[in-house]
Amino acid sequence: MFKVQNFKYNGFASIKLQGIASYTAKFIKWTQDPGIARCECSDGKIRLIPSCDLLGNVSALPKQTYENGKLFIGPPSCS
């Protein structure tokens, strides 16, 4: 489980906001959007979270790969 830095993701870049989110996040899998993880959160929601906003040992996550070599710019998200 990771603590999550408050963030705003506009589909292209993550903006760090002050504070820590009120939930923790468990990595499920990578999306096709570079650096964006699909996470199950302690409040029961599934969120798309930039890996740079996961606090902890993110180097332990599996390497991100892209199906058929394609990557996408994803939908906006926030903490």
C-alpha distances in whole Angstrom, upper triangle without the diagonal:
4,7,9,13,16,17,20,20,24,24,25,23,20,22,19,20,20,17,14,13,13,10,6,5,5,8,11,13,15,18,22,21,21,17,16,13,13,10,9,9,9,12,13,14,13,14,15,13,15,13,15,13,9,9,8,10,10,13,12,11,15,18,18,22,24,26,30,29,29,26,26,25,23,23,23,19,18,15
4,6,10,12,14,17,18,21,21,22,20,17,18,16,17,17,14,11,10,11,9,5,5,6,8,12,14,15,18,21,20,19,15,14,12,13,10,10,9,10,13,14,14,14,13,13,11,12,10,11,9,6,6,6,8,9,12,12,11,15,17,18,21,23,26,29,28,28,25,25,24,22,22,20,17,16,13
4,7,10,12,15,17,21,21,22,20,16,16,14,14,13,11,7,7,9,7,5,6,9,11,15,17,17,19,23,21,20,17,15,14,14,12,12,10,10,13,15,15,15,13,14,11,12,11,11,9,6,5,7,11,11,15,15,14,18,20,20,24,26,28,32,30,29,26,26,24,22,22,20,16,14,11
4,6,8,12,13,17,18,19,16,13,13,10,11,11,9,6,5,8,7,6,7,10,12,15,16,16,18,21,18,18,14,13,12,13,11,12,10,11,13,15,14,13,11,11,8,10,9,9,6,5,6,9,12,12,15,16,15,18,20,19,23,24,27,30,29,27,24,23,21,19,19,16,13,11,8
4,6,10,12,16,17,17,14,11,10,7,7,8,6,5,6,10,10,10,11,14,15,18,19,18,19,22,19,18,15,14,14,15,14,15,13,14,15,18,16,16,13,13,10,10,10,9,5,6,7,11,14,13,17,18,17,20,21,21,24,25,28,31,30,28,25,23,21,19,19,16,13,10,8
4,7,10,14,16,17,14,10,9,6,5,6,6,5,5,9,10,11,12,16,17,19,20,19,20,22,19,19,16,15,15,16,15,16,14,15,15,17,15,16,13,13,10,11,12,11,7,9,10,14,17,16,20,21,20,23,24,23,26,26,29,32,30,28,25,23,20,18,17,14,11,7,5
4,6,10,12,13,10,7,6,5,5,8,9,9,9,12,13,14,13,17,17,19,19,18,18,19,16,16,14,12,14,15,14,16,15,17,17,19,16,15,12,11,9,8,11,10,7,10,12,16,18,16,20,21,20,22,22,21,24,24,27,30,28,26,22,20,17,15,14,11,8,5,5
4,7,9,10,8,6,5,7,7,11,12,12,12,15,15,16,16,19,18,20,20,18,17,18,15,16,14,12,14,15,16,18,16,19,18,20,17,16,12,11,9,9,13,12,10,13,15,19,21,19,22,24,22,24,23,21,24,24,26,29,27,24,20,18,15,13,11,8,6,4,7
4,6,7,6,4,6,9,10,14,15,15,14,17,17,17,16,18,17,19,18,16,14,15,12,12,11,10,12,13,15,17,17,20,20,20,17,15,11,9,8,8,11,11,10,13,16,19,21,18,21,23,20,22,21,19,21,20,22,25,23,20,17,14,11,9,8,5,5,6,9
4,5,6,7,8,12,13,17,19,19,18,21,21,21,20,22,20,21,20,17,15,15,12,13,13,12,15,16,17,20,20,23,22,23,19,17,14,11,11,11,14,14,14,17,20,23,24,21,24,26,23,24,23,20,22,21,23,25,23,20,16,13,10,9,7,4,7,8,12
4,6,8,11,14,16,20,21,21,19,22,22,22,19,21,19,19,18,15,12,12,9,10,11,10,13,14,16,19,20,23,23,23,19,17,13,10,11,10,13,14,14,17,20,23,24,21,23,24,21,22,21,17,18,17,19,21,19,16,12,9,6,5,5,5,7,10,14
4,7,10,13,16,20,22,21,21,24,23,23,21,22,20,21,19,16,13,13,9,9,10,10,14,16,18,22,22,26,26,26,22,20,16,13,12,10,13,13,14,17,20,23,23,20,22,24,21,22,20,17,18,17,19,21,19,16,12,10,6,7,9,8,10,13,16
4,7,10,13,16,18,19,18,22,22,21,20,21,20,21,19,16,15,15,11,10,10,10,14,16,18,21,21,24,25,25,22,20,16,13,11,9,11,10,11,15,17,20,21,18,20,23,20,21,20,17,19,19,21,23,21,18,15,13,10,10,11,9,10,11,14
4,6,9,13,15,15,15,18,18,18,17,19,18,20,18,16,15,16,12,11,10,10,13,15,16,19,19,21,22,23,20,18,14,11,9,7,10,8,8,12,14,17,19,16,19,21,19,21,20,18,20,20,23,25,23,21,17,15,12,12,12,9,9,9,11
4,6,10,12,13,14,18,18,19,18,21,20,22,22,19,19,20,16,15,14,13,16,18,18,21,20,22,22,24,21,20,16,14,12,10,12,10,9,13,15,18,20,18,21,23,22,24,23,21,24,24,27,29,27,24,21,19,16,15,14,11,11,9,11
4,7,9,10,11,15,16,16,17,19,19,22,22,20,20,21,18,17,15,14,16,18,18,20,19,20,21,23,20,20,16,15,12,10,12,9,7,11,12,16,18,17,20,22,21,23,23,22,25,25,29,31,29,27,23,22,19,18,17,14,12,10,10
4,7,9,10,13,15,16,17,20,21,24,24,23,22,24,21,20,18,17,18,20,19,21,18,20,20,22,20,20,17,16,13,13,15,12,10,13,14,17,20,19,22,24,23,26,26,25,28,28,31,34,32,30,26,24,21,20,18,15,13,10,9
4,7,9,12,15,16,18,21,22,25,26,25,25,27,24,23,21,20,21,22,21,22,19,20,20,23,21,22,19,19,16,16,17,14,11,14,14,17,20,20,23,25,25,28,28,27,30,31,34,37,35,33,29,28,25,23,22,18,16,12,11
4,7,9,12,13,15,19,20,24,25,24,25,27,25,24,21,20,20,21,19,20,17,17,17,20,19,20,18,18,15,16,16,14,11,13,12,15,19,19,22,24,23,27,28,27,30,32,34,37,36,34,30,29,26,24,23,19,16,13,10
4,7,8,9,12,15,17,20,22,22,23,26,23,23,19,18,17,18,16,16,13,14,14,17,17,17,15,16,13,14,14,13,10,10,9,13,16,16,20,21,21,24,25,25,28,30,32,35,34,32,29,27,25,23,22,19,16,12,9
4,5,7,10,13,16,18,20,20,21,24,22,22,19,17,16,16,13,14,10,11,11,14,13,14,12,14,11,13,14,14,10,10,11,14,17,17,21,21,20,23,25,24,27,28,31,34,33,31,28,26,24,21,20,17,13,10,6
4,7,10,14,17,19,21,22,23,26,25,25,22,20,18,17,14,14,10,9,8,12,12,14,13,16,14,16,17,17,14,13,13,16,19,19,23,23,22,25,27,26,30,31,33,36,35,34,30,29,27,24,22,19,16,13,9
4,7,10,13,15,18,19,21,24,23,23,20,17,15,15,11,10,6,5,6,9,10,11,11,13,12,15,15,16,13,11,12,14,17,17,21,20,19,22,24,24,27,28,30,34,33,31,28,27,25,22,21,19,15,13,9
4,7,10,13,16,17,19,22,21,21,18,16,13,13,9,8,6,5,8,10,10,11,11,13,11,14,13,14,11,9,9,11,14,14,17,17,16,19,21,21,24,26,28,31,31,30,27,26,24,22,21,19,16,14,11
4,6,9,12,13,15,19,18,18,15,13,10,9,6,6,4,6,9,10,9,9,8,10,9,11,11,13,11,8,10,11,13,12,15,14,13,16,18,18,21,22,24,28,27,26,23,23,22,19,19,18,14,13,11
4,6,9,12,14,18,18,18,15,13,10,9,5,5,6,8,11,11,11,9,10,11,10,13,12,14,13,10,11,11,12,11,14,12,11,13,16,16,19,21,22,26,26,25,23,22,22,20,20,19,16,16,14
4,6,8,11,15,15,15,12,10,7,6,5,7,9,11,14,13,12,10,10,10,9,11,10,13,12,9,12,12,12,10,12,11,8,10,12,12,15,17,19,22,22,21,19,19,19,17,18,18,16,16,15
4,7,10,13,14,15,13,11,7,6,5,7,10,13,15,13,12,9,10,10,11,13,12,16,15,13,16,16,15,13,15,13,10,10,13,12,14,15,16,20,20,20,18,18,19,17,18,18,16,17,17
4,7,10,11,12,11,9,6,5,7,10,13,16,18,16,15,11,11,10,11,12,11,15,15,14,17,17,16,13,14,13,9,9,10,9,10,12,13,17,17,16,15,15,16,15,16,18,16,18,18
4,7,8,8,8,6,5,6,9,12,15,18,20,19,16,13,11,9,10,10,9,13,14,13,16,17,16,12,14,13,9,9,9,6,8,9,11,14,14,13,11,12,13,12,14,16,15,17,17
4,5,7,8,6,6,6,10,13,16,20,21,19,16,13,11,8,10,10,11,14,15,15,19,20,19,15,17,17,13,12,12,8,9,8,10,13,13,11,9,9,10,8,11,13,13,16,17
4,6,9,8,9,10,14,17,20,23,24,23,20,16,14,11,13,12,13,16,17,18,21,22,21,18,18,19,15,14,12,9,8,6,7,10,9,7,5,6,8,8,11,14,15,18,20
4,6,6,8,10,14,17,19,23,24,23,19,16,13,10,11,9,11,13,15,16,19,21,20,17,18,19,16,15,13,10,10,9,11,13,12,9,6,5,5,6,9,11,12,15,17
4,6,9,12,15,18,20,24,25,24,21,18,15,11,11,9,9,11,13,14,18,19,18,14,15,17,14,13,11,8,9,9,12,14,12,10,7,8,8,9,12,13,14,16,18
4,7,10,12,16,17,21,22,22,19,16,13,10,8,6,6,8,10,11,14,15,15,11,12,14,11,11,10,8,10,11,14,17,15,14,11,11,10,11,13,13,13,15,16
4,7,9,13,15,18,19,19,16,13,10,6,6,4,6,9,10,10,14,16,16,12,14,15,12,12,12,9,11,12,14,18,16,14,11,10,10,8,10,11,10,12,13
4,6,10,12,15,17,16,14,10,8,6,5,6,6,10,10,9,13,14,14,11,13,13,10,11,11,9,12,13,15,18,17,16,13,13,13,11,12,13,11,13,13
4,7,10,13,14,13,11,7,6,5,6,9,10,13,13,11,15,16,16,14,16,15,12,13,14,12,14,14,16,19,19,17,15,14,14,12,12,13,11,13,13
4,6,10,11,10,8,6,5,6,7,10,10,13,12,10,13,14,15,13,16,15,12,13,15,14,17,18,19,23,22,21,19,18,17,15,15,15,12,13,12
4,7,8,7,6,5,7,9,10,13,14,17,15,12,15,16,17,15,18,17,14,16,19,18,20,21,22,26,26,24,22,21,21,18,17,17,14,14,13
4,5,6,5,6,7,10,10,14,14,16,14,12,14,15,17,16,19,18,16,18,21,20,23,24,25,29,28,27,24,23,22,19,18,17,14,13,11
4,5,7,9,11,14,14,17,17,19,16,14,15,16,18,18,21,20,18,21,24,23,26,27,29,32,32,31,28,27,26,23,22,21,17,15,13
4,6,9,10,14,14,18,19,21,17,16,17,19,21,21,24,23,22,24,26,25,28,29,30,33,33,32,29,27,26,23,21,20,16,14,12
4,7,10,13,15,18,19,22,19,17,19,20,22,21,25,23,21,23,25,24,26,27,28,31,32,30,27,26,25,22,20,19,16,16,14
4,6,10,12,16,17,19,17,16,18,20,22,20,24,23,20,22,24,22,24,24,25,29,29,27,24,23,22,18,16,16,13,12,11
4,7,9,13,15,17,15,14,17,19,20,18,21,20,17,19,20,19,20,21,21,25,25,23,21,19,18,15,14,14,11,12,11
4,6,10,12,14,12,12,15,17,19,16,20,19,16,18,19,17,19,19,21,24,24,22,19,17,16,12,11,11,8,9,8
4,7,9,12,11,11,15,17,18,15,18,18,15,16,17,14,16,16,18,21,20,18,15,13,12,9,9,9,6,8,9
4,6,8,7,7,11,14,15,12,15,16,13,15,16,14,17,17,19,23,21,20,16,15,13,11,11,10,7,8,8
4,5,6,7,11,13,14,11,14,15,13,14,14,12,15,16,19,22,20,18,15,14,12,11,12,11,9,9,10
4,5,5,8,10,10,7,10,12,9,12,12,11,14,16,19,22,20,19,16,16,15,14,15,14,13,13,13
4,6,8,10,11,8,11,13,12,15,14,14,17,19,22,25,22,21,18,18,16,16,17,15,14,13,13
4,6,9,11,10,13,15,14,16,17,16,19,21,24,27,25,23,20,19,17,16,16,14,12,10,9
4,6,8,7,11,12,11,14,15,15,19,21,23,27,25,24,21,21,19,18,18,17,14,13,11
4,7,7,11,12,12,16,17,18,21,24,27,30,28,27,24,24,23,21,22,20,17,15,13
4,6,9,9,10,14,16,17,21,24,27,30,28,28,25,26,25,24,24,23,20,19,17
4,5,6,8,12,13,15,19,22,25,28,26,27,24,25,25,24,25,24,22,21,19
4,5,5,9,10,12,16,18,21,25,23,23,21,21,21,20,22,21,19,19,18
4,5,8,9,11,15,18,21,24,22,23,21,22,22,22,24,24,22,22,21
4,7,9,12,15,18,21,24,23,24,22,23,24,23,25,25,23,23,22
4,7,9,12,15,18,21,20,20,19,20,21,20,22,22,21,21,20
4,6,9,12,15,18,17,18,17,19,20,20,22,23,22,23,23
4,6,10,13,15,14,15,14,17,18,19,21,23,22,23,23
4,7,10,13,11,12,11,13,15,15,18,19,19,21,22
4,7,9,8,9,9,12,15,15,19,21,21,23,24
4,6,5,6,6,9,12,13,17,19,20,23,25
4,5,6,8,11,14,15,18,21,22,25,27
4,5,9,12,15,17,20,23,25,28,30
4,7,10,14,16,19,22,24,27,29
4,7,10,12,16,19,21,24,27
4,7,9,13,16,17,21,23
4,6,10,12,15,18,21
4,7,9,12,15,18
4,7,9,13,16
4,7,10,14
4,7,11
4,7
4
